[in-house]
Amino acid sequence: MPVQLYMDVHVPQAITDQLRRRGVDVLTAYEDGAATLPDEELLERVRVLEKVIFTHDIRFKALAEDWQRQGRIFAGLIFGHQLRATIGQYVKDLELIALGSEPKEWLNAIEHLPL
């Protein structure tokens, strides 16, 4: 089963749109009605939804790292700094992750993009 992605509020809509054109299952925090949730609640929300979250927010990444240290379960987090790659590069990397890996591989995992 392909990985389903969840886009944090900081992710440009262009990334979501291009991933969907490529057949990737993507849900955004805005579409989910979760755009104003605190990061901890959002990380729990994506665990319940079994989706891997993509974010540009360094504080969100730090929260996931803290959860790793505590042994708290989350569905996976992908972090990409806003200035380290183009939208096109993020789309290619996220497509590869979504279509080339399994959800169970992402439990409590954190990945940095670009790959």
WOFENZI-V882077 format. One line per field, one symbol per residue. ss: DSSP state (@ for helix, = for strand, . for the rest). psi: psi as a letter, one per 30 degrees, with the letter a starting at -180 (. if undefined). burial: # if it has 16 or more other ideal C-beta (glycine too) atoms within 10 Angstrom, else .. A space follows every 50 residues. Layout:
BEGIN
ss->???
psi->???
burial->???
END
This chain:
BEGIN
ss->....===.....@@@@@@@@@....===..........@@@@@@@@@@@. .====..@@@@@@@@@@@@@......====......@@@@@@@@@@@@@@ ..@@@@...====..
psi->klkklkklffkkfeeeeeeefggkjkkleeefggfgkleeeeeeefeefh kkkklgjeeeeeeeeeeeefgkklfkkkkkkfgflleeeeeeeeeeeefg lkefffkgkkkkll.
burial->..#######.#...##.##....#.####..#.#....#..######..# #######..##.##..#......#######....#....######.##.. #....#....#.#..
END
